[in-house]
Amino acid sequence: MNAPNTAPELFTWEFATDPYPAYAWLREHSPVHWTKLPSGVEAWLVTRYGDARQALADGRLSKNPDHHADDAQGKNRTGIPGERSANLMTHLLNIDPPDHTRLRRLVSKAFTPRRVAQFTPRVQELADGLIDRFAGAGEADLIHDFAFPLPIYAICDLLGVPAEDQDDFRDWAGMMIRHGGGPRGGVARSVKKMRGYLVELIHRKRDDLSDDLISGLIRASDDGEHLTENEAAAMCFVLLFAGFETTINLIGNGVHTLLRTPGQRALLQASIERGEQELLDTGIEELLRFDGPVELATWRFATAPLTIGGQLIAAGDPVLVVLAAADRDPARFTEPDALDLTRRDNQHLGYGHGIHYCLGAPLARLEGRTALETLLRRLPDLRLAVDPADLRWRGGLIMRGLRNLPVEFTAR
């Protein structure tokens, strides 16, 4: 155990397996902590819940990496690899008001709760179809066989990517996942391919609008304003990039957590067998809090000196809000290190807070609920096929997710 005056080592493979003890140390001893990241960039880590909410909503913390004091590093080592060289920077994760306000208003006209609700039967069809492929084998890798393809095919369907092109998207997305903690070049190449395809698809759809999300983005207008072609391509890209990995991790982390907490898993399974919805709804929120898919919020840069948690932040300093640490803060949550699927006072930060709150959160929740309900209903004796200590977590900074999740069950 670390001595009180010794900071834990961060961002190692051991840390990735279970970062929560280190985050507990930071919350208590260094809640706003200056550190060097694996990329070489230095940044402040914000770990307490109250400070995190303040930072996520503070307009002095810009999303634009051009505000980074070390401009060369700010441009080349933060954000999504390849997005700058592919001219995909003008999306909601990288801009501030008033441009953010304009783009979010336009995108919200296409990405509506009604559109997501209408998509429910398709998500269920995808979940059942994927399980059908491995149900007879009695074993599967739930990341590769289920958690990965489900959100990829779902977001492709929602965007309006033709079925014959969706495997290309799966390959590009797989490259992003595989290289999440390694060389950025492979990711950048995939980003460029995806950008070229999206621009071509947007061109095609302008002449043949339908009811998909890309057509909705093309139609979206406000007081005569329209999304430019580059803005539309960037928004489609970030919806895909931000949407698929968070949902992979929500499903993978959620199943992993349930398999390791048999009492809570049994409680949820009994509720599902009774055809109830309430525990599934509160359970998804608790899984998001307990071991959520997004470990750190995306980059912010101070545009002026400010104080967070008593710590002075200089203009130009990068700030990373550690959602995983904030959502285990005992000052905000009762017994934060215990999974409680019935938890009601659960204003977690899993999808952010403030004007940058995740636009795709309703879709991710829909996919997560459907995935867990379908797995537990159709494979009720689902169990880990390896020792939990043998599981490996993907390296990377923002996301938290498993490389694989081998399971066994009675073949059906």
Buried (B, 14 or more C-beta within 10 A) or exposed (E): EEEEEEBBEBBEEEBBEEBBEBBBBBBEBBBBBEBEBEBEBBBBBBBBBBBBBBBBBBEBBBBBBEBBBBEEBBBBBBBBBBBBEBEBBBBBBBBBEEBBEBBBEBBEBBBEEEBBEEBEEBBBBBBEEBBEEBBEEBEBBBBBBBBBBBBBBBBBBBBBBEEEEBEBBBEBBBBBBBBBBEEBEBBBBBBBBBBEBBBEBBEEBEEEEEEBBBBBBBEBEEEEEBBEBBBBBBBBBBBBBBBBBBBBBBBBBBBBBBBEBEEBBEBBBEBBEEEEEEBBEBBBBBBBBBBBBBBBBBBBBBBEEBEBBEBEBEEBBBBBBBBBBBBBBEEBBEEBEEBBBBBEEBEBBBBBBEBBEBBBBBBBBBBBBBBBBBBBEBBEEBEBBEEEEEBEBBBBBBBBBBBBBBBBBEEE
